[in-house]
Amino acid sequence: MSTTEDFLRRHPLCCFCGGSEPASTIDSQPAKIVFPDDLRPEEREFPACASCTKQTSADEALLALICRLIGSPQRDLAPEFDRLRETFTTVRQRFPGLLERMGQGQIFIQRRGRLVREGRINVNQREVHESMCRIAAKLALAIYYESKGTPAPTTCRIKTLWTHCQNAATFQQVTNTIRVNAGKWQGNKNFFLTFLLEGGMLASMSIFHEAVAFIALLQAAPSRLEGNEHWAFVMAPEAGSGIRIIRPRRGDPRTRTTVLR
C-alpha cells in the first residue's frame, strides 16, 4: 500500500467541508507553494477532497506572491523569483486584472517611526481580502482536525482577519500578541503558529515570512452570529463545496452575500 493510500485509509473524510466528502488527496497546510523548498515548516498534512484542494489553490498562489512582494525581511525569498513564473501565471489567470491593480501607485509604510514612500504592491483589493481570509479559515479547520481528530461540523462559524507588514501598527499588535503565547517559528522564521482550543472554540494566529498574519476564531456550535464587527469575514465549511462566506467583509458591498440569521 502506498503512503497516500495508507494516509487516506486512516483519514477517510475531507476535513475542510465538514467531513461530508471522502478524502481523495493529501493537502499540506500551510501550503508548500508559500515556502522555499528548504525552508518549509514541519510537515503538516491533512485529508481533503479534490474540490477543497482546488478551491484554495489560487488563494495560496496569491499568498506566495504577496509574501515575496510586500516587503518581507526574509531575504531567503529573493532568489526564488525565477521559479515563480508559474505562480504569477496562476494568479493572472484566476484573478484577472488583479496584478495590474496591485501594482498601481505608491504607498506609505512606517519605518523607524517615519512614513516612507514605497513602490510596493497595494493589497487593499477585494479579491485579496477574501482570499487571505479563506486561507485563515482553512488553517483553522486544519488545526481543529489535527487537535480533535474529527472535521469541524458544517454548523461551525469561522471569524477571520488578516494583516501585513505594510500595515505597521496592526501587524505589530499581532506580533506582540504572538510573543506572549506558546508557539515557535519554523523554517528559519518563515512560519509561526499558535492556537488555543477550549471545548468547541479554537483561536489561531499565524505569521508567514514575518510579512503576513492570519487570525481566526472557529466556533463549532455558535448560538448566534453576533459580535462580528471586528472581523473581516465570517466563513463556514459547506458539504461538497468547501469554504463559503457567511458574512462579507464589512463596508465592501461587492462581497455581499446572503447572511444567515
C-alpha positions as CSV (number, residue, x, y, z in Angstrom):
1,M,0.0,0.0,0.0
2,S,1.4,3.4,-1.0
3,T,1.9,6.2,1.5
4,T,-1.0,8.2,0.2
5,E,-3.3,5.2,0.3
6,D,-2.3,4.4,3.8
7,F,-2.9,8.0,4.9
8,L,-6.4,8.1,3.3
9,R,-7.3,4.8,4.9
10,R,-6.5,6.3,8.3
11,H,-8.1,9.7,7.4
12,P,-11.1,8.8,5.1
13,L,-13.0,12.1,5.2
14,C,-12.2,15.6,4.0
15,C,-11.6,17.9,7.0
16,F,-12.3,21.1,5.1
17,C,-16.0,20.7,4.2
18,G,-17.4,19.3,7.4
19,G,-16.4,15.7,6.8
20,S,-19.1,15.4,4.2
21,E,-17.0,14.2,1.3
22,P,-14.5,11.3,1.1
23,A,-10.9,12.4,1.1
24,S,-9.1,11.8,-2.2
25,T,-5.8,13.7,-1.7
26,I,-3.4,15.0,0.9
27,D,-3.4,18.7,1.4
28,S,-0.5,20.5,3.1
29,Q,-1.5,23.3,5.5
30,P,0.2,25.7,5.2
31,A,0.6,25.1,1.5
32,K,4.0,24.2,0.2
33,I,3.9,26.8,-2.6
34,V,4.3,29.6,0.0
35,F,7.8,28.5,1.1
36,P,11.2,27.9,-0.5
37,D,11.9,24.2,-0.7
38,D,14.5,24.1,2.0
39,L,12.7,26.4,4.4
40,R,9.3,24.7,4.7
41,P,7.8,24.3,8.1
42,E,7.3,21.0,9.7
43,E,5.3,18.7,7.5
44,R,1.6,19.1,8.3
45,E,-0.7,17.0,6.0
46,F,-4.5,16.8,6.0
47,P,-7.1,14.7,4.2
48,A,-9.0,16.7,1.5
49,C,-11.4,16.1,-1.3
50,A,-10.5,17.4,-4.8
51,S,-12.9,20.3,-4.6
52,C,-11.4,21.7,-1.3
53,T,-7.9,21.3,-2.6
54,K,-8.7,23.1,-5.9
55,Q,-10.8,25.9,-4.2
56,T,-7.8,27.4,-2.4
57,S,-5.0,26.7,-4.9
58,A,-5.3,30.2,-6.4
59,D,-5.5,31.8,-2.9
60,E,-2.3,30.0,-1.9
61,A,-0.5,31.1,-5.1
62,L,-1.6,34.7,-4.3
63,L,-0.3,34.4,-0.8
64,A,3.1,33.1,-2.1
65,L,3.4,36.3,-4.3
66,I,2.3,38.7,-1.6
67,C,4.8,37.3,0.9
68,R,7.6,38.0,-1.6
69,L,6.4,41.4,-2.9
70,I,5.0,43.1,0.2
71,G,8.4,43.7,1.8
72,S,9.2,40.7,3.9
73,P,12.5,41.0,5.8
74,Q,13.2,37.4,4.9
75,R,16.0,37.6,2.3
76,D,15.8,33.9,1.7
77,L,12.7,34.6,-0.5
78,A,14.6,36.8,-3.0
79,P,16.4,34.0,-5.0
80,E,13.1,32.3,-5.7
81,F,11.7,34.9,-8.1
82,D,13.0,33.0,-11.1
83,R,10.9,30.0,-10.0
84,L,7.7,31.9,-9.6
85,R,6.7,32.4,-13.2
86,E,4.1,29.6,-12.9
87,T,2.7,31.2,-9.8
88,F,2.4,34.6,-11.5
89,T,0.6,32.9,-14.3
90,T,-1.8,31.2,-11.9
91,V,-2.7,34.4,-10.2
92,R,-3.1,36.3,-13.5
93,Q,-5.5,33.6,-14.8
94,R,-7.5,33.1,-11.7
95,F,-7.7,36.8,-10.7
96,P,-8.0,38.8,-14.0
97,G,-6.7,42.3,-13.7
98,L,-5.6,42.0,-10.0
99,L,-1.9,42.1,-10.5
100,E,-2.2,45.3,-12.5
101,R,-4.4,46.9,-9.8
102,M,-2.0,45.8,-7.1
103,G,0.9,47.5,-8.9
104,Q,-0.7,50.9,-9.3
105,G,0.6,53.9,-7.4
106,Q,2.8,54.2,-4.4
107,I,2.0,53.5,-0.7
108,F,3.5,54.7,2.6
109,I,4.9,52.4,5.2
110,Q,6.2,53.1,8.7
111,R,10.0,52.7,9.1
112,R,11.8,53.7,12.3
113,G,8.9,55.9,13.3
114,R,8.6,57.7,10.0
115,L,6.3,57.2,7.0
116,V,8.4,56.3,4.0
117,R,7.1,56.3,0.4
118,E,7.5,52.9,-1.2
119,G,6.7,51.5,-4.6
120,R,5.4,48.2,-3.3
121,I,2.2,46.5,-4.1
122,N,-1.2,47.7,-3.0
123,V,-3.0,44.7,-1.4
124,N,-6.1,46.6,-0.5
125,Q,-8.2,44.7,-3.1
126,R,-11.4,42.9,-2.7
127,E,-10.0,39.6,-4.1
128,V,-7.0,39.8,-1.8
129,H,-9.1,40.3,1.4
130,E,-11.4,37.4,0.5
131,S,-8.5,35.0,-0.5
132,M,-6.4,35.7,2.6
133,C,-9.3,35.2,5.0
134,R,-10.2,32.0,3.2
135,I,-6.7,30.8,3.9
136,A,-7.1,31.8,7.6
137,A,-10.3,29.8,7.8
138,K,-8.7,26.7,6.1
139,L,-5.8,26.8,8.6
140,A,-8.3,26.9,11.4
141,L,-10.1,23.9,10.0
142,A,-6.8,22.0,9.7
143,I,-5.8,22.8,13.3
144,Y,-9.2,21.8,14.6
145,Y,-8.9,18.4,12.8
146,E,-5.4,17.9,14.0
147,S,-6.4,18.6,17.6
148,K,-9.8,16.9,17.7
149,G,-9.3,14.1,15.3
150,T,-12.6,14.9,13.6
151,P,-13.6,17.5,11.0
152,A,-15.3,20.7,12.2
153,P,-19.0,20.4,11.5
154,T,-20.7,22.4,8.8
155,T,-22.6,24.2,11.6
156,C,-19.4,25.9,12.7
157,R,-18.6,29.5,12.0
158,I,-15.1,30.9,11.5
159,K,-14.4,34.6,12.1
160,T,-11.3,35.7,10.1
161,L,-8.9,38.6,9.9
162,W,-5.6,39.2,8.1
163,T,-2.9,41.9,8.2
164,H,0.5,42.5,6.7
165,C,3.8,44.3,7.4
166,Q,2.8,47.4,5.4
167,N,0.1,47.9,7.9
168,A,2.7,48.6,10.6
169,A,0.6,49.3,13.7
170,T,-1.8,46.4,13.2
171,F,0.9,44.0,12.3
172,Q,2.9,45.0,15.4
173,Q,-0.1,44.3,17.6
174,V,-0.3,40.8,16.2
175,T,3.4,40.1,16.6
176,N,3.3,41.4,20.2
177,T,0.4,39.1,21.0
178,I,2.1,36.1,19.5
179,R,5.3,36.7,21.5
180,V,3.4,36.1,24.8
181,N,1.7,32.9,23.6
182,A,3.0,29.4,23.2
183,G,4.3,28.6,19.8
184,K,7.5,28.6,17.7
185,W,8.9,29.8,14.5
186,Q,9.5,27.1,11.9
187,G,11.6,27.1,8.7
188,N,14.0,29.8,9.8
189,K,11.4,32.3,10.7
190,N,9.2,31.6,7.7
191,F,6.1,30.4,9.6
192,F,4.8,30.9,13.1
193,L,1.7,29.2,14.5
194,T,0.0,29.5,17.9
195,F,-3.5,28.4,18.9
196,L,-5.8,27.9,21.8
197,L,-8.5,25.2,21.8
198,E,-11.1,25.1,24.6
199,G,-14.1,22.9,24.1
200,G,-15.6,23.7,20.7
201,M,-13.8,27.0,20.3
202,L,-10.5,27.4,18.6
203,A,-8.5,30.7,18.3
204,S,-5.5,30.6,16.0
205,M,-2.8,33.1,14.9
206,S,-0.1,32.6,12.3
207,I,2.6,34.6,10.6
208,F,4.2,33.9,7.2
209,H,7.7,35.2,6.4
210,E,7.4,37.9,9.0
211,A,5.1,39.6,6.5
212,V,1.6,38.3,6.5
213,A,-0.5,37.4,9.6
214,F,-3.8,35.5,9.9
215,I,-6.2,35.4,12.8
216,A,-9.2,33.0,13.0
217,L,-11.8,32.2,15.7
218,L,-13.7,28.9,15.0
219,Q,-16.8,28.2,16.9
220,A,-18.0,24.6,16.5
221,A,-21.6,25.3,17.7
222,P,-22.3,29.1,17.6
223,S,-25.6,30.1,19.1
224,R,-25.8,33.3,17.0
225,L,-23.7,35.5,14.6
226,E,-23.1,38.4,16.9
227,G,-20.0,40.3,17.8
228,N,-18.6,40.3,14.2
229,E,-17.9,44.0,13.9
230,H,-14.1,43.5,14.5
231,W,-13.8,40.6,11.9
232,A,-13.4,40.8,8.2
233,F,-15.3,37.7,7.1
234,V,-17.4,35.0,8.7
235,M,-16.9,31.7,6.9
236,A,-18.0,28.1,7.2
237,P,-17.3,24.7,5.6
238,E,-20.0,23.5,3.3
239,A,-20.8,20.0,2.1
240,G,-19.3,19.4,-1.3
241,S,-18.2,22.9,-2.0
242,G,-15.5,23.8,0.6
243,I,-15.3,27.1,2.5
244,R,-18.0,29.7,1.8
245,I,-18.6,33.2,3.0
246,I,-21.4,33.6,5.5
247,R,-21.0,37.2,6.3
248,P,-18.9,39.5,3.9
249,R,-16.1,41.9,4.7
250,R,-17.6,44.9,6.4
251,G,-18.0,48.0,4.3
252,D,-17.5,46.2,1.0
253,P,-20.8,45.8,-0.9
254,R,-19.0,43.9,-3.7
255,T,-18.6,40.9,-1.5
256,R,-22.2,41.0,-0.2
257,T,-23.9,37.6,0.1
258,T,-26.8,36.0,1.9
259,V,-26.5,36.4,5.6
260,L,-27.7,33.5,7.7
261,R,-29.5,34.5,10.8
